[in-house]
Amino acid sequence: MEKITPTNEHPRDRFKRLATARTNIVLKRLKVLGNCSNRNIYEYDEQDIDKVFSEIERKVKETKAKFHFPKKRDFKL
């Protein structure tokens, strides 16, 4: 769980703090997903694997694009 910090935190410091914590959460969850690879405990086929990782890769691309191409704003006069 993320800690509450003062509102005067510099945006760069806030980004580094949150991006680090959230990246570590994602990496931990990927490690847990990797535990499903144990064929002595789980049964799956190549199609299952492709489906899982296609969705993960799609979401990674979508999220990365948000950093390079921020959401367009509505036109205003």
C-alpha positions in Angstrom: 0.0 0.0 0.0 1.3 3.5 -0.9 2.2 5.9 1.8 0.6 9.3 2.1 3.1 12.1 1.6 3.1 15.9 1.9 1.4 17.8 -0.9 4.6 19.8 -1.4 6.4 16.7 -2.8 8.2 17.6 -6.1 6.5 16.0 -9.1 9.7 14.3 -10.1 10.1 12.8 -6.6 6.5 11.7 -6.6 6.9 10.0 -10.0 10.0 8.2 -8.9 8.4 7.0 -5.7 5.2 5.8 -7.2 6.7 4.4 -10.4 9.2 2.4 -8.4 6.6 1.0 -6.0 4.1 0.2 -8.8 6.7 -1.4 -11.0 7.9 -3.6 -8.1 4.2 -4.7 -7.6 3.9 -5.6 -11.3 7.2 -7.5 -11.3 6.2 -9.4 -8.1 2.9 -10.4 -9.7 4.6 -11.6 -12.9 6.8 -13.8 -10.7 3.7 -15.2 -9.1 2.2 -15.8 -12.5 5.4 -17.7 -13.4 4.6 -20.2 -10.6 1.7 -21.4 -12.9 4.4 -22.8 -15.2 4.8 -25.9 -13.0 3.4 -28.7 -15.1 3.3 -31.0 -12.0 0.6 -28.8 -10.5 -1.1 -27.1 -13.5 -2.3 -28.2 -16.9 -2.2 -25.9 -19.9 -1.4 -25.8 -23.6 0.5 -23.5 -25.9 -2.7 -21.7 -26.8 -3.3 -20.8 -23.1 0.2 -19.4 -22.8 -0.2 -17.4 -26.0 -3.5 -16.0 -24.8 -2.1 -14.9 -21.4 1.1 -13.3 -22.8 -0.7 -11.7 -25.7 -2.9 -9.8 -23.3 0.0 -8.8 -21.0 2.0 -7.6 -24.0 -1.0 -5.6 -25.4 -1.5 -3.9 -22.0 2.2 -3.1 -21.7 2.2 -1.5 -25.2 -1.0 0.4 -24.3 0.4 1.7 -21.1 3.8 2.6 -22.6 2.0 4.6 -25.3 0.4 6.8 -22.6 3.9 8.1 -21.7 4.8 8.8 -25.3 1.4 10.0 -26.6 -0.5 11.7 -23.8 -4.3 11.6 -24.2 -5.6 14.3 -26.5 -7.6 17.0 -24.9 -10.9 18.2 -26.1 -10.9 21.4 -28.2 -11.8 24.6 -26.2 -12.0 28.2 -27.2 
